[in-house]
């Protein structure tokens, strides 16, 4: 199975965001087969904005401050990749690899599709993983992520 096609913007933002939200619900939120290490993937819904959950807006936008994030069309286009990459993440040297890292008291799973720099962050919880974000890493960040992954796996 190949990586899904990019879901390109077609000029009508209102329709596009509704279509993206349907993809999000169908492939992430409502797909009970979406698991990592046999634990389900969950998302944050609150606070809701325009009838759509927090996790959705976080995945399709970028910025340091939550209330000042901007829509990122590269993130939007790659929303269909989230499901595929989680399902196909393996130990390196797989093209889609994963590793754990710590940020403060939180343990994260980082999933990297090295061919295109697509990154997914899951937060480890007791009986599930919380989908935190997904983005395309810039070259410097990608280099740092590969280094972190290789250190984790002893490569």
DSSP file (Angstrom, degrees, kcal/mol; ACC not computed):
  #  RESIDUE AA STRUCTURE BP1 BP2  ACC     N-H-->O    O-->H-N    N-H-->O    O-->H-N    TCO  KAPPA ALPHA  PHI   PSI    X-CA   Y-CA   Z-CA
    1    1 A X              0   0    0      0, 0.0     2,-0.2     0, 0.0     3,-0.1   0.000 360.0 360.0 360.0 131.9    0.0    0.0    0.0
    2    2 A X        -     0   0    0      1,-0.1     3,-0.1     0, 0.0     2,-0.0  -0.520 360.0 -84.0 -93.5 159.4    1.4    3.4   -1.0
    3    3 A X        -     0   0    0     -2,-0.2    -1,-0.1     1,-0.1    78,-0.1  -0.361  57.7-104.2 -55.3 133.6    1.3    6.7    0.8
    4    4 A X        -     0   0    0     76,-0.2    -1,-0.1     1,-0.1     3,-0.1  -0.193  42.2 -93.3 -59.8 155.8   -2.1    8.4    0.1
    5    5 A X        -     0   0    0      1,-0.1    75,-0.2    -3,-0.1     2,-0.1  -0.313  45.1 -95.8 -65.1 152.3   -2.1   11.3   -2.4
    6    6 A X        -     0   0    0     -3,-0.1     2,-1.0     1,-0.1    72,-0.2  -0.474  34.0-129.6 -63.3 140.4   -1.8   14.8   -1.1
    7    7 A X        -     0   0    0     70,-2.7    72,-0.2    69,-0.2    -1,-0.1  -0.795  32.4-152.4 -98.6  94.6   -5.2   16.4   -0.7
    8    8 A X        -     0   0    0     -2,-1.0     2,-0.2     1,-0.1    66,-0.0  -0.290  16.6-107.3 -75.9 149.3   -4.8   19.7   -2.5
    9    9 A X        -     0   0    0      1,-0.1    -1,-0.1    64,-0.1     4,-0.1  -0.534  26.9-165.2 -69.4 135.6   -6.6   22.9   -1.9
   10   10 A X        -     0   0    0     -2,-0.2    -1,-0.1     2,-0.2     3,-0.0   0.113  49.9 -90.5-117.3  20.5   -9.1   23.6   -4.7
   11   11 A X  S    S+     0   0    0      1,-0.1     2,-0.6     2,-0.0    -2,-0.1   0.233 101.5  91.9  99.5 -14.6   -9.9   27.2   -4.1
   12   12 A X     >  -     0   0    0      1,-0.2     4,-2.7     2,-0.0    -2,-0.2  -0.892  50.9-170.8-118.5 100.8  -12.9   27.1   -1.7
   13   13 A X  H  > S+     0   0    0     -2,-0.6     4,-2.9     1,-0.2     5,-0.3   0.897  83.1  53.7 -59.8 -44.8  -11.7   27.2    1.9
   14   14 A X  H  > S+     0   0    0      1,-0.2     4,-1.6     2,-0.2    -1,-0.2   0.924 114.6  40.5 -58.7 -47.1  -15.1   26.4    3.5
   15   15 A X  H  > S+     0   0    0      2,-0.2     4,-2.4     1,-0.2    -1,-0.2   0.913 114.3  54.0 -66.9 -42.7  -15.6   23.3    1.4
   16   16 A X  H  X S+     0   0    0     -4,-2.7     4,-2.7     1,-0.2    -2,-0.2   0.919 108.1  48.1 -59.4 -46.6  -11.9   22.3    1.8
   17   17 A X  H  X S+     0   0    0     -4,-2.9     4,-2.3     1,-0.2    -1,-0.2   0.871 111.4  51.1 -66.1 -35.3  -12.0   22.5    5.6
   18   18 A X  H  X S+     0   0    0     -4,-1.6     4,-1.9    -5,-0.3    -1,-0.2   0.914 111.7  47.3 -65.3 -41.9  -15.2   20.4    5.7
   19   19 A X  H  X S+     0   0    0     -4,-2.4     4,-2.1     2,-0.2    -2,-0.2   0.902 111.9  50.3 -65.5 -41.4  -13.6   17.8    3.5
   20   20 A X  H  X S+     0   0    0     -4,-2.7     4,-2.8     1,-0.2    -2,-0.2   0.911 108.8  52.1 -61.9 -42.0  -10.5   17.8    5.6
   21   21 A X  H  X S+     0   0    0     -4,-2.3     4,-2.8     1,-0.2    -1,-0.2   0.882 107.6  51.9 -64.4 -37.2  -12.6   17.3    8.7
   22   22 A X  H  X S+     0   0    0     -4,-1.9     4,-2.8     2,-0.2     5,-0.2   0.911 110.4  48.5 -63.1 -41.9  -14.3   14.4    7.2
   23   23 A X  H  X S+     0   0    0     -4,-2.1     4,-2.9     2,-0.2     5,-0.4   0.931 112.0  50.2 -61.1 -45.7  -10.9   12.8    6.4
   24   24 A X  H  X>S+     0   0    0     -4,-2.8     5,-1.9     1,-0.2     4,-1.7   0.927 114.5  43.1 -58.3 -48.9   -9.9   13.5   10.0
   25   25 A X  I  <>S+     0   0    0     -4,-2.8     5,-3.3     3,-0.2     6,-0.3   0.930 118.7  44.0 -64.9 -45.2  -13.0   11.9   11.4
   26   26 A X  I  <5S+     0   0    0     -4,-2.8    -2,-0.2    -5,-0.2    -1,-0.2   0.904 123.6  31.6 -69.1 -43.2  -13.0    8.9    9.1
   27   27 A X  I  <5S+     0   0    0     -4,-2.9    -1,-0.2    -5,-0.2    -3,-0.2   0.662 135.5  14.4 -95.1 -16.3   -9.3    8.0    9.2
   28   28 A X  I  <5S+     0   0    0     -4,-1.7    -3,-0.2    -5,-0.4     3,-0.2   0.718 125.4  37.3-121.0 -62.2   -8.3    9.0   12.7
   29   29 A X  I   <S+     0   0    0     -5,-1.9    -3,-0.2     1,-0.2    -4,-0.2   0.929 126.3  30.3 -66.9 -49.1  -11.1    9.7   15.1
   30   30 A X  S   <S+     0   0    0     -5,-3.3     2,-1.1    -6,-0.2    -1,-0.2   0.455  91.4 101.9 -95.2  -1.2  -13.6    7.0   14.1
   31   31 A X    >   -     0   0    0     -6,-0.3     3,-1.5    -3,-0.2    10,-0.2  -0.725  47.6-173.9 -88.2 101.5  -11.2    4.3   12.8
   32   32 A X  T 3  S+     0   0    0     -2,-1.1    -1,-0.2     1,-0.3    -2,-0.0   0.604  80.6  64.4 -71.3 -11.2  -11.1    1.8   15.7
   33   33 A X  T 3  S+     0   0    0     -3,-0.1     2,-0.9     7,-0.1    -1,-0.3   0.574  73.9 105.4 -86.5  -8.9   -8.3   -0.1   13.9
   34   34 A X    <   +     0   0    0     -3,-1.5     7,-1.5    -6,-0.2     2,-0.3  -0.612  50.5 145.3 -77.2 106.9   -5.9    2.8   14.2
   35   35 A X  E     -A   40   0A   0     -2,-0.9     2,-0.4     5,-0.2     5,-0.2  -0.938  40.3-152.2-139.4 158.3   -3.5    1.7   16.9
   36   36 A X  E >  S-A   39   0A   0      3,-2.5     3,-2.0    -2,-0.3    51,-0.1  -0.996  89.1  -7.0-131.8 130.3    0.1    2.0   17.8
   37   37 A X  T 3  S-     0   0    0     -2,-0.4    -1,-0.1     1,-0.3     3,-0.1   0.885 130.4 -60.2  49.0  42.2    1.7   -0.8   19.9
   38   38 A X  T 3  S+     0   0    0      1,-0.2     2,-0.4    -3,-0.0    -1,-0.3   0.580 114.8 114.9  64.5  13.8   -1.8   -2.2   20.2
   39   39 A X  E <   -A   36   0A   0     -3,-2.0    -3,-2.5     1,-0.0    -1,-0.2  -0.908  69.5-109.2-111.3 143.2   -3.1    0.9   21.9
   40   40 A X  E     -Ab  35 128A   0     87,-0.5    89,-2.7    -2,-0.4     2,-0.5  -0.242  23.8-123.9 -68.6 156.7   -5.8    3.1   20.3
   41   41 A X  E     - b   0 129A   0     -7,-1.5     2,-0.3   -10,-0.2    89,-0.2  -0.872  32.5-176.4 -98.8 130.8   -5.1    6.6   19.0
   42   42 A X  E     - b   0 130A   0     87,-3.1    89,-3.2    -2,-0.5     2,-0.3  -0.835   9.6-151.0-124.2 164.9   -7.2    9.3   20.5
   43   43 A X        -     0   0    0     -2,-0.3     2,-0.4    87,-0.2    89,-0.1  -0.882  22.4-106.5-131.2 162.3   -7.5   13.0   19.8
   44   44 A X        +     0   0    0     87,-0.4    11,-2.9    -2,-0.3    12,-0.4  -0.750  28.9 176.4 -88.5 136.1   -8.5   16.2   21.8
   45   45 A X        +     0   0    0     -2,-0.4     9,-0.9     8,-0.2     2,-0.4   0.698  41.1 111.5-106.9 -29.2  -11.9   17.7   21.0
   46   46 A X        +     0   0    0      7,-0.2     2,-0.1     1,-0.1    -1,-0.1  -0.818  63.9  38.9-105.2 139.6  -12.0   20.5   23.5
   47   47 A X  S    S-     0   0    0     -2,-0.4     2,-0.2     5,-0.1    -1,-0.1   0.467  86.5-153.4 -78.4 144.9  -12.0   23.4   23.1
   48   48 A X        -     0   0    0      5,-0.2     2,-0.4    -2,-0.1     5,-0.2  -0.584   8.9-166.7 -81.6 145.8  -14.2   23.2   20.0
   49   49 A X  B >  S-G   52   0B   0      3,-2.6     3,-1.9    -2,-0.2     8,-0.1  -0.991  72.5 -12.4-134.9 126.6  -13.9   25.8   17.3
   50   50 A X  T 3  S-     0   0    0     -2,-0.4     3,-0.1     1,-0.3    -1,-0.1   0.847 128.3 -57.1  51.6  37.1  -16.4   26.2   14.5
   51   51 A X  T 3  S+     0   0    0      1,-0.2     2,-0.4     0, 0.0    -1,-0.3   0.605 116.5 110.2  75.1  11.8  -17.8   22.8   15.5
   52   52 A X  B <  S-G   49   0B   0     -3,-1.9    -3,-2.6     1,-0.0    -1,-0.2  -0.940  70.9-102.6-124.5 144.7  -14.5   21.0   15.0
   53   53 A X    >>  -     0   0    0     -2,-0.4     4,-1.6    -5,-0.2     3,-0.5  -0.169  24.8-116.2 -68.1 154.5  -12.3   19.5   17.6
   54   54 A X  H 3> S+     0   0    0     -9,-0.9     4,-2.4     1,-0.2    -9,-0.2   0.879 112.7  58.0 -52.4 -46.0   -9.1   21.1   19.0
   55   55 A X  H 3> S+     0   0    0    -11,-2.9     4,-1.9     1,-0.2    -1,-0.2   0.863 103.5  53.0 -59.3 -37.9   -6.9   18.2   17.6
   56   56 A X  H <> S+     0   0    0     -3,-0.5     4,-1.6   -12,-0.4    -1,-0.2   0.958 110.9  45.1 -61.1 -51.9   -8.1   18.9   14.1
   57   57 A X  H  X S+     0   0    0     -4,-1.6     4,-0.5     1,-0.2    -2,-0.2   0.873 111.3  54.3 -62.7 -36.3   -7.2   22.5   14.2
   58   58 A X  H >< S+     0   0    0     -4,-2.4     3,-0.7     1,-0.2    -1,-0.2   0.891 107.5  50.2 -65.6 -38.0   -3.8   21.8   15.8
   59   59 A X  H 3< S+     0   0    0     -4,-1.9    -1,-0.2     1,-0.2    -2,-0.2   0.833 114.6  42.5 -70.2 -32.0   -2.9   19.3   13.0
   60   60 A X  H 3< S+     0   0    0     -4,-1.6    12,-2.6    -5,-0.1    16,-0.3   0.364 111.7  60.1 -99.0   7.6   -3.7   21.7   10.2
   61   61 A X  E <<  -H   71   0C   0     -3,-0.7     2,-0.3    -4,-0.5    10,-0.2  -0.843  62.7-150.2-131.7 169.0   -2.2   24.9   11.7
   62   62 A X  E     +H   70   0C   0      8,-2.7     8,-2.9    -2,-0.3     2,-0.2  -0.980  36.3  98.5-140.0 147.4    1.2   26.1   12.8
   63   63 A X        -     0   0    0     -2,-0.3     6,-0.2     6,-0.2    -2,-0.1  -0.593  62.4-109.2 147.6 154.8    2.5   28.6   15.4
   64   64 A X  S    S+     0   0    0     -2,-0.2     2,-0.5     4,-0.1    -1,-0.1   0.902 101.2  60.1 -73.7 -43.3    3.8   28.8   18.9
   65   65 A X  S >  S-     0   0    0      1,-0.1     3,-1.9     3,-0.1     4,-0.2  -0.775  77.6-142.0 -93.1 126.8    0.8   30.4   20.6
   66   66 A X  G >  S+     0   0    0     -2,-0.5     3,-0.9     1,-0.3    -1,-0.1   0.863 101.0  47.9 -55.9 -40.7   -2.4   28.3   20.4
   67   67 A X  G 3  S+     0   0    0      1,-0.2    -1,-0.3    -3,-0.0    -3,-0.0   0.452 114.0  48.5 -83.9   2.6   -4.7   31.3   19.8
   68   68 A X  G <  S+     0   0    0     -3,-1.9    -1,-0.2     2,-0.1    -2,-0.2   0.131  78.0 135.3-124.5  19.3   -2.4   32.7   17.1
   69   69 A X    <   -     0   0    0     -3,-0.9     2,-0.3    -6,-0.2    -6,-0.2  -0.400  42.9-143.4 -71.8 146.7   -1.8   29.7   15.0
   70   70 A X  E     -H   62   0C   0     -8,-2.9    -8,-2.7    -2,-0.1     2,-0.1  -0.854  25.4 -99.2-110.2 145.9   -2.1   30.0   11.2
   71   71 A X  E     -H   61   0C   0     -2,-0.3     2,-0.6   -10,-0.2   -10,-0.3  -0.412  34.6-154.5 -60.0 134.4   -3.5   27.5    8.7
   72   72 A X    >>  -     0   0    0    -12,-2.6     4,-2.4     1,-0.1     3,-0.5  -0.945   6.7-161.8-117.1 108.0   -0.6   25.6    7.1
   73   73 A X  H 3> S+     0   0    0     -2,-0.6     4,-2.7     1,-0.3     5,-0.2   0.784  90.5  59.8 -65.6 -26.0   -1.6   24.2    3.7
   74   74 A X  H 3> S+     0   0    0      2,-0.2     4,-1.1     1,-0.2    -1,-0.3   0.900 108.8  45.0 -66.4 -38.2    1.3   21.7    3.8
   75   75 A X  H <4 S+     0   0    0     -3,-0.5     4,-0.4     2,-0.2     3,-0.3   0.925 113.0  51.0 -67.2 -44.3   -0.2   20.2    6.9
   76   76 A X  H >< S+     0   0    0     -4,-2.4     3,-1.6   -16,-0.3     4,-0.3   0.944 108.8  50.7 -57.0 -50.0   -3.7   20.3    5.4
   77   77 A X  H 3< S+     0   0    0     -4,-2.7   -70,-2.7     1,-0.3     3,-0.4   0.797 112.0  47.9 -60.0 -30.1   -2.6   18.5    2.2
   78   78 A X  T >X S+     0   0    0     -4,-1.1     3,-2.2    -3,-0.3     4,-0.6   0.357  75.1 107.1 -97.2   4.7   -0.9   15.8    4.2
   79   79 A X  T X4 S+     0   0    0     -3,-1.6     3,-1.4    -4,-0.4     4,-0.5   0.871  75.7  59.1 -51.4 -40.5   -3.7   15.0    6.6
   80   80 A X  T 3> S+     0   0    0     -3,-0.4     4,-0.8    -4,-0.3    -1,-0.3   0.694  96.1  65.5 -63.8 -14.9   -4.4   11.7    4.8
   81   81 A X  H <> S+     0   0    0     -3,-2.2     4,-2.9     1,-0.2     5,-0.3   0.743  82.4  76.3 -77.0 -22.8   -0.9   10.7    5.6
   82   82 A X  H <X S+     0   0    0     -3,-1.4     4,-2.3    -4,-0.6     5,-0.2   0.941  97.5  42.8 -57.0 -54.0   -1.4   10.5    9.4
   83   83 A X  H  > S+     0   0    0     -4,-0.5     4,-2.4     1,-0.2    -1,-0.2   0.934 116.0  49.0 -56.7 -50.1   -3.3    7.2    9.4
   84   84 A X  H  X S+     0   0    0     -4,-0.8     4,-1.6     1,-0.2    -1,-0.2   0.917 112.0  47.4 -59.0 -47.3   -1.0    5.6    6.9
   85   85 A X  H  X S+     0   0    0     -4,-2.9     4,-0.6     2,-0.2    -1,-0.2   0.888 111.7  49.5 -67.4 -39.6    2.2    6.6    8.7
   86   86 A X  H >< S+     0   0    0     -4,-2.3     3,-0.9    -5,-0.3    -1,-0.2   0.942 113.4  47.2 -62.4 -46.0    0.9    5.5   12.1
   87   87 A X  H 3< S+     0   0    0     -4,-2.4    -1,-0.2    -5,-0.2    -2,-0.2   0.781 118.5  41.0 -65.7 -27.5   -0.1    2.1   10.7
   88   88 A X  H 3< S+     0   0    0     -4,-1.6     8,-0.3    -5,-0.2     2,-0.2   0.285  79.9 127.7-109.2   9.6    3.2    1.6    8.9
   89   89 A X    <<  +     0   0    0     -3,-0.9     2,-0.3    -4,-0.6     8,-0.2  -0.503  31.5 164.9 -71.2 133.1    5.7    2.9   11.5
   90   90 A X  B     -c   97   0A   0      6,-2.7     8,-1.0    -2,-0.2     2,-0.1  -0.832  43.9 -76.7-136.6 172.5    8.5    0.3   12.2
   91   91 A X  S >  S-     0   0    0     -2,-0.3     3,-1.4     6,-0.2     5,-0.1  -0.457  76.7 -58.4 -68.1 149.2   11.9    0.3   13.8
   92   92 A X  T 3  S+     0   0    0      6,-0.3    -1,-0.1     1,-0.3     3,-0.1  -0.314 117.2  49.0 -60.8 150.3   14.6    1.8   11.6
   93   93 A X  T 3  S+     0   0    0      1,-0.1    -1,-0.3    -3,-0.1     4,-0.1  -0.847  88.5 111.8 -94.3  28.6   15.9    1.3    8.9
   94   94 A X  S <  S-     0   0    0     -3,-1.4    20,-0.2     1,-0.1     3,-0.1  -0.244  78.1-119.4 -58.6 149.5   12.2    1.3    7.8
   95   95 A X  S    S+     0   0    0      1,-0.2    19,-2.0    18,-0.1     2,-0.6   0.802 111.5  44.5 -63.9 -27.5   11.2    4.3    5.6
   96   96 A X  E    S+ D   0 113A   0     -8,-0.3    -6,-2.7    17,-0.2    17,-0.2  -0.930  86.6 171.7-116.2 105.2    8.6    5.2    8.3
   97   97 A X  E     -cD  90 112A   0     15,-2.2    15,-3.0    -2,-0.6     2,-0.3  -0.638  16.2-158.9-113.7 168.1   10.4    4.8   11.6
   98   98 A X  E     + D   0 111A   0     -8,-1.0    -6,-0.3    13,-0.2     2,-0.3  -0.950  12.5 166.2-142.0 161.1    9.5    5.6   15.2
   99   99 A X  E     - D   0 110A   0     11,-1.4    11,-3.1    -2,-0.3     2,-0.3  -0.959  32.4-106.7-162.6 168.5   11.2    6.2   18.6
  100  100 A X  E     + D   0 109A   0     -2,-0.3     2,-0.3     9,-0.2     9,-0.2  -0.785  32.7 174.9-102.5 147.9   10.4    7.6   22.0
  101  101 A X  E     - D   0 108A   0      7,-2.1     7,-3.2    -2,-0.3     2,-0.4  -0.963  23.6-128.2-142.5 164.3   11.5   10.9   23.5
  102  102 A X  E     - D   0 107A   0     -2,-0.3     2,-0.4     5,-0.2     5,-0.2  -0.937  17.1-178.7-114.7 135.5   10.8   12.8   26.7
  103  103 A X  E >  S- D   0 106A   0      3,-2.4     3,-1.8    -2,-0.4     2,-0.3  -0.917  72.1 -49.0-130.1 104.1    9.7   16.5   26.8
  104  104 A X  T 3  S-     0   0    0     -2,-0.4     0, 0.0     1,-0.3     0, 0.0  -0.548 122.5 -22.7  65.8-128.8    9.4   17.5   30.4
  105  105 A X  T 3  S+     0   0    0     -2,-0.3     2,-0.3    -3,-0.1    -1,-0.3   0.444 119.3  98.2 -91.4  -0.6    7.4   14.8   32.2
  106  106 A X  E <   -D  103   0A   0     -3,-1.8    -3,-2.4    17,-0.0     2,-0.5  -0.690  61.2-148.6 -95.1 139.4    5.7   13.6   28.9
  107  107 A X  E     -D  102   0A   0     17,-0.4    17,-3.0    -2,-0.3     2,-0.3  -0.918  21.5-169.2-103.5 129.4    6.8   10.6   26.9
  108  108 A X  E     -DE 101 123A   0     -7,-3.2    -7,-2.1    -2,-0.5     2,-0.5  -0.848  21.8-140.0-117.3 152.3    6.2   11.0   23.2
  109  109 A X  E     -DE 100 122A   0     13,-2.9    13,-2.7    -2,-0.3     2,-0.5  -0.961  21.0-158.1-102.8 126.3    6.3    8.6   20.2
  110  110 A X  E     -DE  99 121A   0    -11,-3.1   -11,-1.4    -2,-0.5     2,-0.5  -0.934   4.9-166.0-106.6 126.2    7.8   10.4   17.2
  111  111 A X  E     -DE  98 120A   0      9,-2.7     9,-2.4    -2,-0.5     2,-0.5  -0.958   7.4-169.9-113.4 127.2    7.0    8.9   13.8
  112  112 A X  E     -DE  97 119A   0    -15,-3.0   -15,-2.2    -2,-0.5     2,-1.0  -0.968  21.7-160.2-125.1 122.6    9.0   10.0   10.9
  113  113 A X  E >>> -DE  96 118A   0      5,-2.9     4,-1.3    -2,-0.5     3,-1.2  -0.852  18.6-167.8 -92.8  98.2    8.5    9.4    7.2
  114  114 A X  T 345S+     0   0    0    -19,-2.0    -1,-0.2    -2,-1.0   -18,-0.1   0.786  74.7  68.0 -64.7 -30.3   12.0   10.1    6.2
  115  115 A X  T 345S+     0   0    0    -20,-0.5    -1,-0.3     1,-0.2   -19,-0.1   0.801 122.3  13.6 -61.6 -29.0   11.3   10.2    2.4
  116  116 A X  T <45S-     0   0    0     -3,-1.2    -1,-0.2     2,-0.1    -2,-0.2   0.300 102.3-112.7-132.4   8.6    9.3   13.5    2.8
  117  117 A X  T  <5 +     0   0    0     -4,-1.3    20,-3.1     1,-0.2     2,-0.4   0.712  57.5 159.5  69.9  20.8   10.1   14.7    6.3
  118  118 A X  E   < -EF 113 136A   0     -5,-1.2    -5,-2.9    18,-0.2     2,-0.4  -0.664  19.3-167.3 -83.3 128.8    6.6   14.1    7.6
  119  119 A X  E     -EF 112 135A   0     16,-3.4    16,-2.4    -2,-0.4     2,-0.4  -0.925  12.2-169.8-122.0 138.2    6.5   13.9   11.4
  120  120 A X  E     -EF 111 134A   0     -9,-2.4    -9,-2.7    -2,-0.4     2,-0.5  -0.991   9.0-155.9-125.3 135.9    3.7   12.7   13.8
  121  121 A X  E     -EF 110 133A   0     12,-2.7    11,-2.7    -2,-0.4    12,-1.3  -0.958  10.4-176.6-115.6 123.1    3.8   13.2   17.5
  122  122 A X  E     -EF 109 131A   0    -13,-2.7   -13,-2.9    -2,-0.5     2,-0.5  -0.937  18.8-139.9-112.6 139.2    1.9   10.9   19.8
  123  123 A X  E     -EF 108 130A   0      7,-3.0     7,-2.7    -2,-0.4     2,-0.3  -0.881  22.5-123.1-100.1 128.8    1.8   11.4   23.6
  124  124 A X  E     + F   0 129A   0    -17,-3.0   -17,-0.4    -2,-0.5     2,-0.2  -0.537  36.2 174.9 -73.6 127.3    1.9    8.2   25.6
  125  125 A X        -     0   0    0      3,-2.0     3,-0.1    -2,-0.3   -19,-0.0  -0.712  46.1 -90.1-122.2 176.7   -1.0    7.8   28.0
  126  126 A X  S    S+     0   0    0     -2,-0.2     3,-0.1     1,-0.2    -1,-0.0   0.921 117.2   2.0 -57.8 -50.1   -1.9    4.9   30.3
  127  127 A X  S    S+     0   0    0    -88,-0.0   -87,-0.5    -3,-0.0     2,-0.3   0.115 131.5  26.0-130.4  22.5   -4.1    3.0   27.9
  128  128 A X  E    S-b   40   0A   0    -89,-0.2    -3,-2.0    -3,-0.1     2,-0.4  -0.969  71.8-109.9-165.0 173.1   -3.9    5.0   24.6
  129  129 A X  E     -bF  41 124A   0    -89,-2.7   -87,-3.1    -2,-0.3     2,-0.6  -0.971  25.6-140.8-115.2 134.4   -1.8    7.4   22.6
  130  130 A X  E     -bF  42 123A   0     -7,-2.7    -7,-3.0    -2,-0.4     2,-0.7  -0.838  16.5-130.5 -94.7 122.5   -2.9   11.0   22.2
  131  131 A X  E     + F   0 122A   0    -89,-3.2   -87,-0.4    -2,-0.6    -9,-0.2  -0.628  32.5 173.8 -71.8 112.7   -2.3   12.4   18.7
  132  132 A X  E     -     0   0A   0    -11,-2.7     2,-0.3    -2,-0.7    -1,-0.2   0.919  51.7 -39.3 -88.2 -51.3   -0.6   15.7   19.4
  133  133 A X  E     - F   0 121A   0    -12,-1.3   -12,-2.7   -74,-0.0    -1,-0.3  -0.976  39.3-146.8-166.0 172.3    0.4   17.0   16.0
  134  134 A X  E     + F   0 120A   0     -2,-0.3     2,-0.3   -14,-0.2   -14,-0.2  -0.960  29.6 150.2-152.1 138.5    1.7   16.2   12.5
  135  135 A X  E     - F   0 119A   0    -16,-2.4   -16,-3.4    -2,-0.3     2,-0.6  -0.969  47.6 -98.0-159.9 169.2    3.9   18.5   10.4
  136  136 A X  E     - F   0 118A   0     -2,-0.3   -18,-0.2   -18,-0.2     2,-0.2  -0.903  43.5-134.5 -98.6 120.4    6.6   18.6    7.7
  137  137 A X        -     0   0    0    -20,-3.1     2,-0.1    -2,-0.6    -2,-0.0  -0.515  12.7-126.2 -77.4 138.5   10.0   19.1    9.3
  138  138 A X     >  -     0   0    0     -2,-0.2     4,-3.0     1,-0.1     5,-0.2  -0.367  38.1 -94.2 -74.6 165.7   12.3   21.7    7.8
  139  139 A X  H  > S+     0   0    0      1,-0.2     4,-2.1     2,-0.2     5,-0.1   0.852 123.7  46.5 -56.7 -43.4   15.8   20.5    6.9
  140  140 A X  H  > S+     0   0    0      2,-0.2     4,-2.0     1,-0.2    -1,-0.2   0.929 115.7  46.1 -65.6 -44.4   17.5   21.5   10.2
  141  141 A X  H  > S+     0   0    0      1,-0.2     4,-2.6     2,-0.2    -2,-0.2   0.896 110.8  53.7 -64.0 -40.5   14.7   20.0   12.3
  142  142 A X  H  X S+     0   0    0     -4,-3.0     4,-2.4     1,-0.2    -1,-0.2   0.905 107.5  50.6 -61.1 -42.5   14.7   16.8   10.2
  143  143 A X  H  X S+     0   0    0     -4,-2.1     4,-2.0    -5,-0.2    -1,-0.2   0.918 111.4  48.3 -61.1 -44.4   18.5   16.4   10.8
  144  144 A X  H  X S+     0   0    0     -4,-2.0     4,-2.4     1,-0.2    -2,-0.2   0.891 110.7  51.3 -64.0 -40.2   17.9   16.8   14.5
  145  145 A X  H  X S+     0   0    0     -4,-2.6     4,-2.7     2,-0.2    -2,-0.2   0.915 109.0  49.8 -64.4 -43.2   15.1   14.2   14.5
  146  146 A X  H  X S+     0   0    0     -4,-2.4     4,-2.7     1,-0.2    -1,-0.2   0.902 111.1  50.1 -62.0 -40.6   17.2   11.7   12.6
  147  147 A X  H  X S+     0   0    0     -4,-2.0     4,-2.1     2,-0.2    -2,-0.2   0.919 111.4  48.2 -63.4 -44.3   20.0   12.1   15.1
  148  148 A X  H  X S+     0   0    0     -4,-2.4     4,-2.2     2,-0.2    -2,-0.2   0.913 113.1  48.4 -62.0 -44.2   17.6   11.7   18.0
  149  149 A X  H  X S+     0   0    0     -4,-2.7     4,-2.3     2,-0.2    -2,-0.2   0.933 111.1  49.3 -61.9 -47.6   16.1    8.5   16.4
  150  150 A X  H  X>S+     0   0    0     -4,-2.7     5,-3.1     1,-0.2     4,-0.6   0.872 111.1  50.1 -63.4 -37.0   19.5    7.0   15.7
  151  151 A X  H ><5S+     0   0    0     -4,-2.1     3,-0.7     3,-0.2    -1,-0.2   0.922 109.5  51.6 -65.6 -43.5   20.6    7.7   19.3
  152  152 A X  H 3<5S+     0   0    0     -4,-2.2    -2,-0.2     1,-0.2    -1,-0.2   0.913 117.0  38.5 -58.9 -44.5   17.4    6.0   20.7
  153  153 A X  H 3<5S-     0   0    0     -4,-2.3    -1,-0.2    -5,-0.1    -2,-0.2   0.447 111.9-117.7 -88.8  -0.8   17.9    2.9   18.6
  154  154 A X  T <<5       0   0    0     -3,-0.7    -3,-0.2    -4,-0.6    -4,-0.1   0.862 360.0 360.0  69.4  35.6   21.7    2.8   19.0
  155  155 A X      <       0   0    0     -5,-3.1    -4,-0.2    -6,-0.2    -5,-0.1   0.433 360.0 360.0 -92.9 360.0   22.4    3.3   15.3
